[in-house]
């Protein structure tokens, strides 16, 4: 039975052990989570502006190592969430040009900004907009989504947005289903140019035989001894895959160079959640999954974080964890019910001693519908799970 901890009653440095090879959100959270500081108390009291005064400003964009990166081993934390877009039948372009579930998105923005200390990065792991359309409509939706982000408290809190395309941003529908197309990649890059953290990824051709330049869609960057790999899981001509050969070489190089921690983040998971539906339950093709997982395991990666399945789910196929944080506000999978049915975000905290803890924060789905108003007083955010993902 999961213990629900009010958002004002957790501490970011707490950790709990988890020894099973495969676990789910229903596993019991750590019973030793202590109380927190005033920053988290402020969230429960509605003050989303309360943040750590020492939090540095956002990084300059574009470098492979952020210029304000701390020394190796410095504490660092980040948030991952994906899948906030509305269902097609709920789109209202004139009233909501972003096509986002604004009620849930604004709750997440405010609650992440109020964490103390503020996380360094906010990775949005795809399906932020409905997309699946032409580049003109896609651009309008992405621009409107960024306007919501820029109006949120996150920029002032010093949190850097790292957007990652999902299938709704990179694909369109044709007679055979959904397929990635080059104009969507170009549109994504034009809108997100200032938010992309690196440009060292693979170009067209190469060992992965890529059809288009992926150098700013799948890439890596470093901060304080932490190596991040951002992955486009739907490159043109290779839907449901990633540039495995480039990623394998990249993480091997980072590990050999002494990276203390390694995380891969992309939209589609390597392993689908068992309760995901037939459509959203698809994950990477098995060959790409197996090659990717072998590379992450060899590089001692703590975790791959993803979305696409509309739910929250954790599993540990080997020593590397997989966390599906697809509960950003899109309507949940039909098989997700009861206490597992919640919207929220996942926080990963790396302590100075090298330990790593992941925490899932969530709020119940509004009774009036997934995109209905979600006031904090009625739908408080609680700790849904917290567990140790330190490499062992």
Secondary structure, DSSP 8 states (H G I E B T S, - for coil): ----EEGGG--TT-------SS--TTS---TT-----HHHHHHHTT-TT---TT------SS-SB-TT---TT--EEEEEE---B--GGG--TTT-TT-B-HHHHHHHHHHHHTSSS--SEEEEES-SS---S-HHHHHHHHHHHHHHHHTSSTTTTT-EEEEE--HHHHEEEETTEEEE-HHHHHHHHHHHGGG-----S--SBTTTTBSS--TTTSEEEEETTEEEEEE-SEETTEET---HHHHHHHHHHHHHTT-SEEEEEESS-SS--TT--TTTT--S-HHHHHHHHHHHHHTT--EEEE-SSSSEEEE-SSSSEEEEE--SSS---TT--GGG-EEEEEEEEE-TTS-EEEEEEEEE--TT-TTS---TTTS--EEEEEEE----
